[in-house]
Amino acid sequence: EQAGFLWNGTKASGDKKWDAMFALLLQFKTEKGHCNVPHRHTEQGRALGNWVATQRIEKRRGTLEQSRADRLEQAGFLWNGTKASGDKK
């Protein structure tokens, strides 16, 4: 393995899944005005709320890739799971 590449395609497959969930998060934000997804919320049959919780856990553990953390932050993701004052409900 070099530069994050796995020969069996696992990393690439994981990236596609992460990107798909991130796209659902952006869709949620467009509809709701925030990224504070309820834990049990699903989007298009996928467990978006659980995915969001997992991102927060990975960030706390230091296992979330920095590029992913950056993308989440640019989208307005809040790591503590609460809305900033003035955010839409």
N, CA, C and O atoms as a CHARMM CRD file, in Angstrom:
* protein
*
  356
    1    1 GLU  N      0.86100  -1.19100   0.00000 PROA 1      0.00000
    2    1 GLU  CA     0.00000   0.00000   0.00000 PROA 1      0.00000
    3    1 GLU  C      0.89200   1.23500   0.00000 PROA 1      0.00000
    4    1 GLU  O      1.79000   1.36100   0.83300 PROA 1      0.00000
    5    2 GLN  N      0.64100   2.14200  -0.93600 PROA 2      0.00000
    6    2 GLN  CA     1.34600   3.40100  -0.99400 PROA 2      0.00000
    7    2 GLN  C      0.34600   4.50800  -1.29000 PROA 2      0.00000
    8    2 GLN  O     -0.59400   4.32300  -2.06400 PROA 2      0.00000
    9    3 ALA  N      0.55800   5.64800  -0.67000 PROA 3      0.00000
   10    3 ALA  CA    -0.27000   6.83600  -0.91200 PROA 3      0.00000
   11    3 ALA  C     -1.75400   6.55700  -0.75700 PROA 3      0.00000
   12    3 ALA  O     -2.57100   7.12300  -1.48400 PROA 3      0.00000
   13    4 GLY  N     -2.11300   5.68600   0.18500 PROA 4      0.00000
   14    4 GLY  CA    -3.52100   5.43300   0.45800 PROA 4      0.00000
   15    4 GLY  C     -4.18800   4.49600  -0.52500 PROA 4      0.00000
   16    4 GLY  O     -5.40900   4.34300  -0.48400 PROA 4      0.00000
   17    5 PHE  N     -3.42600   3.85500  -1.41700 PROA 5      0.00000
   18    5 PHE  CA    -4.00800   2.95900  -2.41000 PROA 5      0.00000
   19    5 PHE  C     -3.94600   1.53000  -1.89500 PROA 5      0.00000
   20    5 PHE  O     -2.89300   1.05800  -1.46800 PROA 5      0.00000
   21    6 LEU  N     -5.07800   0.84900  -1.93900 PROA 6      0.00000
   22    6 LEU  CA    -5.11400  -0.56400  -1.57600 PROA 6      0.00000
   23    6 LEU  C     -5.37100  -1.35900  -2.84700 PROA 6      0.00000
   24    6 LEU  O     -6.26500  -1.02500  -3.62500 PROA 6      0.00000
   25    7 TRP  N     -4.58700  -2.41300  -3.05800 PROA 7      0.00000
   26    7 TRP  CA    -4.68100  -3.18400  -4.29400 PROA 7      0.00000
   27    7 TRP  C     -6.02900  -3.85800  -4.48600 PROA 7      0.00000
   28    7 TRP  O     -6.43900  -4.08900  -5.62400 PROA 7      0.00000
   29    8 ASN  N     -6.72400  -4.17800  -3.41000 PROA 8      0.00000
   30    8 ASN  CA    -8.00600  -4.87100  -3.56000 PROA 8      0.00000
   31    8 ASN  C     -9.16900  -3.91000  -3.77700 PROA 8      0.00000
   32    8 ASN  O    -10.31500  -4.35300  -3.85300 PROA 8      0.00000
   33    9 GLY  N     -8.91300  -2.62100  -3.87700 PROA 9      0.00000
   34    9 GLY  CA    -9.96100  -1.65300  -4.16800 PROA 9      0.00000
   35    9 GLY  C    -10.74200  -1.19000  -2.95300 PROA 9      0.00000
   36    9 GLY  O    -11.68600  -0.41400  -3.10100 PROA 9      0.00000
   37   10 THR  N    -10.38800  -1.63100  -1.76700 PROA 10     0.00000
   38   10 THR  CA   -11.14700  -1.28700  -0.57500 PROA 10     0.00000
   39   10 THR  C    -11.17000   0.21700  -0.33300 PROA 10     0.00000
   40   10 THR  O    -12.22600   0.77000  -0.02500 PROA 10     0.00000
   41   11 LYS  N    -10.04400   0.88100  -0.46500 PROA 11     0.00000
   42   11 LYS  CA    -9.99900   2.32000  -0.22400 PROA 11     0.00000
   43   11 LYS  C    -10.87300   3.05300  -1.23500 PROA 11     0.00000
   44   11 LYS  O    -11.64600   3.93300  -0.85600 PROA 11     0.00000
   45   12 ALA  N    -10.76300   2.70800  -2.50000 PROA 12     0.00000
   46   12 ALA  CA   -11.56600   3.36900  -3.52300 PROA 12     0.00000
   47   12 ALA  C    -13.05000   3.12800  -3.27900 PROA 12     0.00000
   48   12 ALA  O    -13.86200   4.04200  -3.42600 PROA 12     0.00000
   49   13 SER  N    -13.40000   1.92200  -2.91300 PROA 13     0.00000
   50   13 SER  CA   -14.79900   1.59700  -2.62500 PROA 13     0.00000
   51   13 SER  C    -15.28800   2.38900  -1.42300 PROA 13     0.00000
   52   13 SER  O    -16.40600   2.90300  -1.43200 PROA 13     0.00000
   53   14 GLY  N    -14.46200   2.49100  -0.39100 PROA 14     0.00000
   54   14 GLY  CA   -14.81000   3.26700   0.80200 PROA 14     0.00000
   55   14 GLY  C    -14.97400   4.74200   0.48700 PROA 14     0.00000
   56   14 GLY  O    -15.84400   5.41000   1.04400 PROA 14     0.00000
   57   15 ASP  N    -14.13400   5.24900  -0.40900 PROA 15     0.00000
   58   15 ASP  CA   -14.23800   6.65500  -0.81600 PROA 15     0.00000
   59   15 ASP  C    -15.55400   6.91500  -1.53800 PROA 15     0.00000
   60   15 ASP  O    -16.19800   7.93700  -1.30300 PROA 15     0.00000
   61   16 LYS  N    -15.95700   6.00300  -2.40900 PROA 16     0.00000
   62   16 LYS  CA   -17.21500   6.17900  -3.13900 PROA 16     0.00000
   63   16 LYS  C    -18.39700   6.16700  -2.18300 PROA 16     0.00000
   64   16 LYS  O    -19.32500   6.96200  -2.32900 PROA 16     0.00000
   65   17 LYS  N    -18.36600   5.27500  -1.21300 PROA 17     0.00000
   66   17 LYS  CA   -19.45300   5.20900  -0.22400 PROA 17     0.00000
   67   17 LYS  C    -19.49000   6.48500   0.60500 PROA 17     0.00000
   68   17 LYS  O    -20.56100   7.03600   0.85600 PROA 17     0.00000
   69   18 TRP  N    -18.31800   6.95600   1.03000 PROA 18     0.00000
   70   18 TRP  CA   -18.25900   8.18300   1.82700 PROA 18     0.00000
   71   18 TRP  C    -18.77700   9.36000   1.00700 PROA 18     0.00000
   72   18 TRP  O    -19.55500  10.17600   1.50100 PROA 18     0.00000
   73   19 ASP  N    -18.34200   9.44100  -0.24700 PROA 19     0.00000
   74   19 ASP  CA   -18.79000  10.53300  -1.12000 PROA 19     0.00000
   75   19 ASP  C    -20.30600  10.49700  -1.31700 PROA 19     0.00000
   76   19 ASP  O    -20.95400  11.54400  -1.35000 PROA 19     0.00000
   77   20 ALA  N    -20.86700   9.30400  -1.44800 PROA 20     0.00000
   78   20 ALA  CA   -22.32000   9.17700  -1.61800 PROA 20     0.00000
   79   20 ALA  C    -23.05100   9.66800  -0.37100 PROA 20     0.00000
   80   20 ALA  O    -24.07400  10.34400  -0.48200 PROA 20     0.00000
   81   21 MET  N    -22.54300   9.33900   0.80200 PROA 21     0.00000
   82   21 MET  CA   -23.18100   9.78600   2.03500 PROA 21     0.00000
   83   21 MET  C    -22.99100  11.29100   2.21400 PROA 21     0.00000
   84   21 MET  O    -23.89400  11.97900   2.68900 PROA 21     0.00000
   85   22 PHE  N    -21.83900  11.79600   1.84100 PROA 22     0.00000
   86   22 PHE  CA   -21.60300  13.22900   1.91800 PROA 22     0.00000
   87   22 PHE  C    -22.58000  13.97100   1.00500 PROA 22     0.00000
   88   22 PHE  O    -23.09200  15.02800   1.37500 PROA 22     0.00000
   89   23 ALA  N    -22.83800  13.42500  -0.18100 PROA 23     0.00000
   90   23 ALA  CA   -23.80800  14.03400  -1.09900 PROA 23     0.00000
   91   23 ALA  C    -25.19700  14.05600  -0.46900 PROA 23     0.00000
   92   23 ALA  O    -25.93600  15.02800  -0.63200 PROA 23     0.00000
   93   24 LEU  N    -25.55700  12.99600   0.24800 PROA 24     0.00000
   94   24 LEU  CA   -26.84400  12.97200   0.94000 PROA 24     0.00000
   95   24 LEU  C    -26.88500  14.02400   2.04600 PROA 24     0.00000
   96   24 LEU  O    -27.92200  14.64700   2.27700 PROA 24     0.00000
   97   25 LEU  N    -25.76000  14.21900   2.72500 PROA 25     0.00000
   98   25 LEU  CA   -25.68800  15.25000   3.75500 PROA 25     0.00000
   99   25 LEU  C    -25.90400  16.63500   3.12700 PROA 25     0.00000
  100   25 LEU  O    -26.63000  17.46000   3.68100 PROA 25     0.00000
  101   26 LEU  N    -25.28600  16.88300   1.99600 PROA 26     0.00000
  102   26 LEU  CA   -25.46700  18.17300   1.32000 PROA 26     0.00000
  103   26 LEU  C    -26.91300  18.36200   0.87500 PROA 26     0.00000
  104   26 LEU  O    -27.44300  19.47100   0.93300 PROA 26     0.00000
  105   27 GLN  N    -27.54200  17.29600   0.43800 PROA 27     0.00000
  106   27 GLN  CA   -28.96100  17.35100   0.06100 PROA 27     0.00000
  107   27 GLN  C    -29.81600  17.68600   1.28600 PROA 27     0.00000
  108   27 GLN  O    -30.72600  18.51200   1.21400 PROA 27     0.00000
  109   28 PHE  N    -29.51100  17.03500   2.40400 PROA 28     0.00000
  110   28 PHE  CA   -30.22200  17.30800   3.65900 PROA 28     0.00000
  111   28 PHE  C    -30.06400  18.77800   4.02900 PROA 28     0.00000
  112   28 PHE  O    -31.03100  19.43500   4.41600 PROA 28     0.00000
  113   29 LYS  N    -28.83600  19.29300   3.90900 PROA 29     0.00000
  114   29 LYS  CA   -28.57600  20.68600   4.26200 PROA 29     0.00000
  115   29 LYS  C    -29.36100  21.63400   3.35900 PROA 29     0.00000
  116   29 LYS  O    -29.89700  22.63800   3.82700 PROA 29     0.00000
  117   30 THR  N    -29.42900  21.32100   2.08600 PROA 30     0.00000
  118   30 THR  CA   -30.19400  22.14800   1.15000 PROA 30     0.00000
  119   30 THR  C    -31.66300  22.20900   1.55800 PROA 30     0.00000
  120   30 THR  O    -32.29300  23.26500   1.49400 PROA 30     0.00000
  121   31 GLU  N    -32.19500  21.07200   1.97700 PROA 31     0.00000
  122   31 GLU  CA   -33.61200  20.99600   2.35500 PROA 31     0.00000
  123   31 GLU  C    -33.89300  21.60400   3.73300 PROA 31     0.00000
  124   31 GLU  O    -34.90600  22.27900   3.92000 PROA 31     0.00000
  125   32 LYS  N    -33.00300  21.36800   4.69100 PROA 32     0.00000
  126   32 LYS  CA   -33.25700  21.76100   6.08600 PROA 32     0.00000
  127   32 LYS  C    -32.51400  23.01300   6.53200 PROA 32     0.00000
  128   32 LYS  O    -32.89700  23.63200   7.52400 PROA 32     0.00000
  129   33 GLY  N    -31.46100  23.39700   5.81800 PROA 33     0.00000
  130   33 GLY  CA   -30.70900  24.59000   6.17400 PROA 33     0.00000
  131   33 GLY  C    -29.60400  24.36300   7.19000 PROA 33     0.00000
  132   33 GLY  O    -29.00500  25.32300   7.67400 PROA 33     0.00000
  133   34 HSD  N    -29.32500  23.10500   7.52100 PROA 34     0.00000
  134   34 HSD  CA   -28.26100  22.77600   8.48800 PROA 34     0.00000
  135   34 HSD  C    -27.80600  21.33800   8.27100 PROA 34     0.00000
  136   34 HSD  O    -28.42100  20.58400   7.51700 PROA 34     0.00000
  137   35 CYS  N    -26.72300  20.97300   8.94300 PROA 35     0.00000
  138   35 CYS  CA   -26.16400  19.61400   8.83700 PROA 35     0.00000
  139   35 CYS  C    -26.39200  18.80000  10.10500 PROA 35     0.00000
  140   35 CYS  O    -25.76400  17.75700  10.29000 PROA 35     0.00000
  141   36 ASN  N    -27.27000  19.25600  10.96800 PROA 36     0.00000
  142   36 ASN  CA   -27.51400  18.58100  12.23600 PROA 36     0.00000
  143   36 ASN  C    -28.57100  17.48700  12.03100 PROA 36     0.00000
  144   36 ASN  O    -29.73900  17.66800  12.37400 PROA 36     0.00000
  145   37 VAL  N    -28.15100  16.37000  11.47600 PROA 37     0.00000
  146   37 VAL  CA   -29.04400  15.27600  11.10500 PROA 37     0.00000
  147   37 VAL  C    -29.41400  14.46700  12.34500 PROA 37     0.00000
  148   37 VAL  O    -28.52400  14.03400  13.07800 PROA 37     0.00000
  149   38 PRO  N    -30.70800  14.25200  12.59800 PROA 38     0.00000
  150   38 PRO  CA   -31.10600  13.39500  13.72600 PROA 38     0.00000
  151   38 PRO  C    -30.51800  11.99200  13.56600 PROA 38     0.00000
  152   38 PRO  O    -30.39900  11.48600  12.45000 PROA 38     0.00000
  153   39 HSD  N    -30.15700  11.37600  14.67400 PROA 39     0.00000
  154   39 HSD  CA   -29.43900  10.10100  14.65700 PROA 39     0.00000
  155   39 HSD  C    -30.16100   9.01400  13.85700 PROA 39     0.00000
  156   39 HSD  O    -29.50500   8.23700  13.16200 PROA 39     0.00000
  157   40 ARG  N    -31.46400   8.94100  13.93400 PROA 40     0.00000
  158   40 ARG  CA   -32.20300   7.87000  13.25600 PROA 40     0.00000
  159   40 ARG  C    -32.72400   8.26700  11.87200 PROA 40     0.00000
  160   40 ARG  O    -33.50100   7.53000  11.26500 PROA 40     0.00000
  161   41 HSD  N    -32.29900   9.41900  11.38200 PROA 41     0.00000
  162   41 HSD  CA   -32.78900   9.91300  10.08500 PROA 41     0.00000
  163   41 HSD  C    -32.21300   9.09100   8.93600 PROA 41     0.00000
  164   41 HSD  O    -31.03300   8.74000   8.93000 PROA 41     0.00000
  165   42 THR  N    -33.07600   8.79400   7.96500 PROA 42     0.00000
  166   42 THR  CA   -32.62600   8.13800   6.74200 PROA 42     0.00000
  167   42 THR  C    -32.90700   9.04500   5.55800 PROA 42     0.00000
  168   42 THR  O    -33.85800   9.82600   5.56900 PROA 42     0.00000
  169   43 GLU  N    -32.08000   8.93500   4.55200 PROA 43     0.00000
  170   43 GLU  CA   -32.22600   9.66500   3.28500 PROA 43     0.00000
  171   43 GLU  C    -32.08500   8.62400   2.18700 PROA 43     0.00000
  172   43 GLU  O    -31.07900   7.91700   2.12300 PROA 43     0.00000
  173   44 GLN  N    -33.08000   8.52900   1.33000 PROA 44     0.00000
  174   44 GLN  CA   -33.05900   7.57400   0.22000 PROA 44     0.00000
  175   44 GLN  C    -32.74900   6.15500   0.70600 PROA 44     0.00000
  176   44 GLN  O    -32.02000   5.40700   0.05400 PROA 44     0.00000
  177   45 GLY  N    -33.31100   5.80400   1.85000 PROA 45     0.00000
  178   45 GLY  CA   -33.13000   4.46800   2.40200 PROA 45     0.00000
  179   45 GLY  C    -31.78200   4.21600   3.05700 PROA 45     0.00000
  180   45 GLY  O    -31.47600   3.08300   3.42700 PROA 45     0.00000
  181   46 ARG  N    -30.97300   5.26000   3.20300 PROA 46     0.00000
  182   46 ARG  CA   -29.63900   5.10300   3.80800 PROA 46     0.00000
  183   46 ARG  C    -29.60800   5.81300   5.15300 PROA 46     0.00000
  184   46 ARG  O    -30.22400   6.86500   5.32400 PROA 46     0.00000
  185   47 ALA  N    -28.89500   5.23800   6.09400 PROA 47     0.00000
  186   47 ALA  CA   -28.85700   5.72600   7.47600 PROA 47     0.00000
  187   47 ALA  C    -27.94500   6.94100   7.61100 PROA 47     0.00000
  188   47 ALA  O    -26.83300   6.84000   8.12700 PROA 47     0.00000
  189   48 LEU  N    -28.42600   8.08500   7.14200 PROA 48     0.00000
  190   48 LEU  CA   -27.61400   9.30000   7.16500 PROA 48     0.00000
  191   48 LEU  C    -27.29800   9.75000   8.58600 PROA 48     0.00000
  192   48 LEU  O    -26.16900  10.15100   8.86900 PROA 48     0.00000
  193   49 GLY  N    -28.27300   9.69000   9.47800 PROA 49     0.00000
  194   49 GLY  CA   -28.03000  10.10200  10.86100 PROA 49     0.00000
  195   49 GLY  C    -26.93800   9.28600  11.52200 PROA 49     0.00000
  196   49 GLY  O    -26.10500   9.83000  12.24700 PROA 49     0.00000
  197   50 ASN  N    -26.93600   7.99500  11.27800 PROA 50     0.00000
  198   50 ASN  CA   -25.90100   7.11700  11.83000 PROA 50     0.00000
  199   50 ASN  C    -24.53800   7.45600  11.23200 PROA 50     0.00000
  200   50 ASN  O    -23.52900   7.45900  11.93800 PROA 50     0.00000
  201   51 TRP  N    -24.51100   7.74300   9.93100 PROA 51     0.00000
  202   51 TRP  CA   -23.26400   8.10600   9.26700 PROA 51     0.00000
  203   51 TRP  C    -22.69000   9.39300   9.86100 PROA 51     0.00000
  204   51 TRP  O    -21.48600   9.49100  10.09800 PROA 51     0.00000
  205   52 VAL  N    -23.56400  10.38400  10.10000 PROA 52     0.00000
  206   52 VAL  CA   -23.12700  11.65100  10.69700 PROA 52     0.00000
  207   52 VAL  C    -22.53100  11.39900  12.08000 PROA 52     0.00000
  208   52 VAL  O    -21.47900  11.94300  12.41600 PROA 52     0.00000
  209   53 ALA  N    -23.20700  10.57200  12.88200 PROA 53     0.00000
  210   53 ALA  CA   -22.69500  10.24700  14.22200 PROA 53     0.00000
  211   53 ALA  C    -21.33500   9.56700  14.12400 PROA 53     0.00000
  212   53 ALA  O    -20.44700   9.83600  14.93200 PROA 53     0.00000
  213   54 THR  N    -21.17100   8.69900  13.15000 PROA 54     0.00000
  214   54 THR  CA   -19.89500   8.00500  12.95700 PROA 54     0.00000
  215   54 THR  C    -18.78400   8.98600  12.60400 PROA 54     0.00000
  216   54 THR  O    -17.65100   8.82100  13.05600 PROA 54     0.00000
  217   55 GLN  N    -19.09000  10.00400  11.80400 PROA 55     0.00000
  218   55 GLN  CA   -18.07200  11.00700  11.45500 PROA 55     0.00000
  219   55 GLN  C    -17.60300  11.73800  12.71000 PROA 55     0.00000
  220   55 GLN  O    -16.41300  12.00100  12.88000 PROA 55     0.00000
  221   56 ARG  N    -18.55700  12.06300  13.58700 PROA 56     0.00000
  222   56 ARG  CA   -18.19200  12.74800  14.83900 PROA 56     0.00000
  223   56 ARG  C    -17.31600  11.84900  15.72200 PROA 56     0.00000
  224   56 ARG  O    -16.35100  12.32000  16.32300 PROA 56     0.00000
  225   57 ILE  N    -17.64900  10.57700  15.79700 PROA 57     0.00000
  226   57 ILE  CA   -16.86900   9.63200  16.60300 PROA 57     0.00000
  227   57 ILE  C    -15.46000   9.50300  16.03000 PROA 57     0.00000
  228   57 ILE  O    -14.47700   9.55100  16.76900 PROA 57     0.00000
  229   58 GLU  N    -15.36500   9.34000  14.71300 PROA 58     0.00000
  230   58 GLU  CA   -14.04700   9.20800  14.08800 PROA 58     0.00000
  231   58 GLU  C    -13.20000  10.45300  14.30100 PROA 58     0.00000
  232   58 GLU  O    -11.99100  10.35000  14.51200 PROA 58     0.00000
  233   59 LYS  N    -13.81700  11.62300  14.24900 PROA 59     0.00000
  234   59 LYS  CA   -13.09000  12.87500  14.48800 PROA 59     0.00000
  235   59 LYS  C    -12.54100  12.90300  15.91200 PROA 59     0.00000
  236   59 LYS  O    -11.38000  13.24500  16.13800 PROA 59     0.00000
  237   60 ARG  N    -13.39800  12.53700  16.87000 PROA 60     0.00000
  238   60 ARG  CA   -12.94400  12.50400  18.27300 PROA 60     0.00000
  239   60 ARG  C    -11.79800  11.53200  18.48000 PROA 60     0.00000
  240   60 ARG  O    -10.87400  11.81500  19.24200 PROA 60     0.00000
  241   61 ARG  N    -11.84600  10.40200  17.81700 PROA 61     0.00000
  242   61 ARG  CA   -10.80500   9.37700  17.95600 PROA 61     0.00000
  243   61 ARG  C     -9.54400   9.70400  17.16600 PROA 61     0.00000
  244   61 ARG  O     -8.50300   9.07400  17.35300 PROA 61     0.00000
  245   62 GLY  N     -9.64400  10.68800  16.28900 PROA 62     0.00000
  246   62 GLY  CA    -8.49600  11.04300  15.45500 PROA 62     0.00000
  247   62 GLY  C     -8.32800  10.11400  14.26000 PROA 62     0.00000
  248   62 GLY  O     -7.24200  10.04300  13.68500 PROA 62     0.00000
  249   63 THR  N     -9.39300   9.39700  13.87500 PROA 63     0.00000
  250   63 THR  CA    -9.29800   8.45500  12.76200 PROA 63     0.00000
  251   63 THR  C     -9.97200   8.94900  11.49300 PROA 63     0.00000
  252   63 THR  O     -9.94300   8.25900  10.47300 PROA 63     0.00000
  253   64 LEU  N    -10.57500  10.12400  11.53600 PROA 64     0.00000
  254   64 LEU  CA   -11.21200  10.69400  10.34900 PROA 64     0.00000
  255   64 LEU  C    -10.14600  11.37100   9.50000 PROA 64     0.00000
  256   64 LEU  O     -9.38000  12.19400  10.00100 PROA 64     0.00000
  257   65 GLU  N    -10.09500  11.02700   8.22000 PROA 65     0.00000
  258   65 GLU  CA    -9.11700  11.65100   7.33000 PROA 65     0.00000
  259   65 GLU  C     -9.31400  13.16400   7.34000 PROA 65     0.00000
  260   65 GLU  O    -10.44600  13.64700   7.32700 PROA 65     0.00000
  261   66 GLN  N     -8.22100  13.90300   7.36100 PROA 66     0.00000
  262   66 GLN  CA    -8.29400  15.36300   7.42500 PROA 66     0.00000
  263   66 GLN  C     -9.05000  15.93800   6.23100 PROA 66     0.00000
  264   66 GLN  O     -9.79500  16.90700   6.37500 PROA 66     0.00000
  265   67 SER  N     -8.86100  15.34900   5.06100 PROA 67     0.00000
  266   67 SER  CA    -9.56000  15.86600   3.87600 PROA 67     0.00000
  267   67 SER  C    -11.07400  15.73500   4.03700 PROA 67     0.00000
  268   67 SER  O    -11.82600  16.59800   3.58500 PROA 67     0.00000
  269   68 ARG  N    -11.51400  14.66500   4.67600 PROA 68     0.00000
  270   68 ARG  CA   -12.94600  14.49000   4.92300 PROA 68     0.00000
  271   68 ARG  C    -13.43600  15.47800   5.97400 PROA 68     0.00000
  272   68 ARG  O    -14.50700  16.06600   5.82200 PROA 68     0.00000
  273   69 ALA  N    -12.66700  15.66200   7.03100 PROA 69     0.00000
  274   69 ALA  CA   -13.03700  16.63800   8.06100 PROA 69     0.00000
  275   69 ALA  C    -13.14900  18.03400   7.44400 PROA 69     0.00000
  276   69 ALA  O    -14.06400  18.79200   7.76300 PROA 69     0.00000
  277   70 ASP  N    -12.21100  18.35800   6.56200 PROA 70     0.00000
  278   70 ASP  CA   -12.23500  19.66900   5.89900 PROA 70     0.00000
  279   70 ASP  C    -13.49500  19.83200   5.05800 PROA 70     0.00000
  280   70 ASP  O    -14.13500  20.88300   5.09400 PROA 70     0.00000
  281   71 ARG  N    -13.85300  18.80200   4.30500 PROA 71     0.00000
  282   71 ARG  CA   -15.05800  18.87500   3.47100 PROA 71     0.00000
  283   71 ARG  C    -16.30500  19.04400   4.32500 PROA 71     0.00000
  284   71 ARG  O    -17.19500  19.82300   3.98200 PROA 71     0.00000
  285   72 LEU  N    -16.37400  18.31600   5.44000 PROA 72     0.00000
  286   72 LEU  CA   -17.52200  18.43400   6.33300 PROA 72     0.00000
  287   72 LEU  C    -17.60800  19.84500   6.90500 PROA 72     0.00000
  288   72 LEU  O    -18.68500  20.44000   6.94600 PROA 72     0.00000
  289   73 GLU  N    -16.47300  20.37700   7.34400 PROA 73     0.00000
  290   73 GLU  CA   -16.46500  21.72200   7.91800 PROA 73     0.00000
  291   73 GLU  C    -16.86100  22.76800   6.88300 PROA 73     0.00000
  292   73 GLU  O    -17.58900  23.70700   7.20300 PROA 73     0.00000
  293   74 GLN  N    -16.39500  22.61800   5.65600 PROA 74     0.00000
  294   74 GLN  CA   -16.75700  23.56200   4.59600 PROA 74     0.00000
  295   74 GLN  C    -18.25900  23.53200   4.31200 PROA 74     0.00000
  296   74 GLN  O    -18.83500  24.52700   3.87100 PROA 74     0.00000
  297   75 ALA  N    -18.88500  22.38400   4.56700 PROA 75     0.00000
  298   75 ALA  CA   -20.33200  22.24700   4.35800 PROA 75     0.00000
  299   75 ALA  C    -21.14100  22.81300   5.52400 PROA 75     0.00000
  300   75 ALA  O    -22.36700  22.89900   5.44900 PROA 75     0.00000
  301   76 GLY  N    -20.45000  23.20000   6.60900 PROA 76     0.00000
  302   76 GLY  CA   -21.14700  23.73400   7.77300 PROA 76     0.00000
  303   76 GLY  C    -21.42100  22.70200   8.85100 PROA 76     0.00000
  304   76 GLY  O    -22.27000  22.91200   9.71800 PROA 76     0.00000
  305   77 PHE  N    -20.70200  21.58400   8.79700 PROA 77     0.00000
  306   77 PHE  CA   -20.86300  20.50400   9.76500 PROA 77     0.00000
  307   77 PHE  C    -20.37500  20.94900  11.13600 PROA 77     0.00000
  308   77 PHE  O    -19.30000  21.53700  11.25600 PROA 77     0.00000
  309   78 LEU  N    -21.16200  20.67000  12.16800 PROA 78     0.00000
  310   78 LEU  CA   -20.78300  21.00900  13.54100 PROA 78     0.00000
  311   78 LEU  C    -20.40900  19.73400  14.27800 PROA 78     0.00000
  312   78 LEU  O    -21.19100  18.78500  14.33900 PROA 78     0.00000
  313   79 TRP  N    -19.22100  19.72200  14.82900 PROA 79     0.00000
  314   79 TRP  CA   -18.70800  18.49400  15.45100 PROA 79     0.00000
  315   79 TRP  C    -19.41500  18.13500  16.73900 PROA 79     0.00000
  316   79 TRP  O    -19.43200  16.96600  17.12300 PROA 79     0.00000
  317   80 ASN  N    -20.00500  19.11500  17.42000 PROA 80     0.00000
  318   80 ASN  CA   -20.68600  18.80500  18.68400 PROA 80     0.00000
  319   80 ASN  C    -22.15700  18.45800  18.46800 PROA 80     0.00000
  320   80 ASN  O    -22.85400  18.10500  19.41900 PROA 80     0.00000
  321   81 GLY  N    -22.63500  18.55500  17.22800 PROA 81     0.00000
  322   81 GLY  CA   -23.97500  18.13000  16.90900 PROA 81     0.00000
  323   81 GLY  C    -25.06700  19.11500  17.29400 PROA 81     0.00000
  324   81 GLY  O    -26.24700  18.76400  17.26800 PROA 81     0.00000
  325   82 THR  N    -24.69800  20.34300  17.65200 PROA 82     0.00000
  326   82 THR  CA   -25.71100  21.33100  17.98100 PROA 82     0.00000
  327   82 THR  C    -25.65900  22.46000  16.97500 PROA 82     0.00000
  328   82 THR  O    -24.62500  22.69600  16.35000 PROA 82     0.00000
  329   83 LYS  N    -26.75000  23.14600  16.81900 PROA 83     0.00000
  330   83 LYS  CA   -26.81600  24.25500  15.87000 PROA 83     0.00000
  331   83 LYS  C    -26.16100  25.49700  16.46900 PROA 83     0.00000
  332   83 LYS  O    -26.27200  25.77700  17.66200 PROA 83     0.00000
  333   84 ALA  N    -25.49200  26.21000  15.61300 PROA 84     0.00000
  334   84 ALA  CA   -24.96200  27.52000  16.02800 PROA 84     0.00000
  335   84 ALA  C    -26.12400  28.48300  16.12400 PROA 84     0.00000
  336   84 ALA  O    -27.11900  28.33000  15.41600 PROA 84     0.00000
  337   85 SER  N    -26.01200  29.45400  16.97600 PROA 85     0.00000
  338   85 SER  CA   -27.10400  30.42900  17.08300 PROA 85     0.00000
  339   85 SER  C    -27.28400  31.12700  15.75400 PROA 85     0.00000
  340   85 SER  O    -26.31600  31.49300  15.08700 PROA 85     0.00000
  341   86 GLY  N    -28.53100  31.30400  15.38300 PROA 86     0.00000
  342   86 GLY  CA   -28.85000  31.94900  14.12600 PROA 86     0.00000
  343   86 GLY  C    -29.05700  30.98900  12.97900 PROA 86     0.00000
  344   86 GLY  O    -29.51800  31.40400  11.91600 PROA 86     0.00000
  345   87 ASP  N    -28.72500  29.69100  13.15800 PROA 87     0.00000
  346   87 ASP  CA   -28.97300  28.70800  12.10600 PROA 87     0.00000
  347   87 ASP  C    -30.45400  28.47100  11.96300 PROA 87     0.00000
  348   87 ASP  O    -31.20600  28.61000  12.92700 PROA 87     0.00000
  349   88 LYS  N    -30.88300  28.11000  10.75800 PROA 88     0.00000
  350   88 LYS  CA   -32.28000  27.75900  10.53000 PROA 88     0.00000
  351   88 LYS  C    -32.59400  26.45300  11.23000 PROA 88     0.00000
  352   88 LYS  O    -31.72600  25.59400  11.38700 PROA 88     0.00000
  353   89 LYS  N    -33.83700  26.31000  11.64700 PROA 89     0.00000
  354   89 LYS  CA   -34.24400  25.06000  12.27400 PROA 89     0.00000
  355   89 LYS  C    -34.67600  24.07200  11.23700 PROA 89     0.00000
  356   89 LYS  O    -35.05700  22.95100  11.57300 PROA 89     0.00000
